[in-house]
């Protein structure tokens, strides 16, 4: 006993049912989280997610972000490559929306 605490309570014991993510899944998820960890990218994703249609084009993002079109386009490209956003060309404009399948996989990590 240590200070009136039984020794069996001080020992570390593995918990049942806890196992690590598969390495490949962990690496993919880490890359996704790294892509969104940039403050501008996080703002972009939040703007798209909170929008009425949950989609937007670069022309609607530059003003609120206070950034140039090439800068916003770069961040959108990174988010598309990380499969966080979907991209759809409509005439001369490209529209971006959340990749809900990818978001659901991320959310599963934190659900009990």
Secondary structure, 3 states (H helix, E strand, C coil): CECCECHHHHCCCCCCCCCCCCHHHHHHHHHHHHHHCCHHHHHHHHHHHHCCCCEEEHHHHHHHHCCCHHHHHHHHHHHHHCCCEEEEEECCEEEEEECHHHHHHHHHHHCC
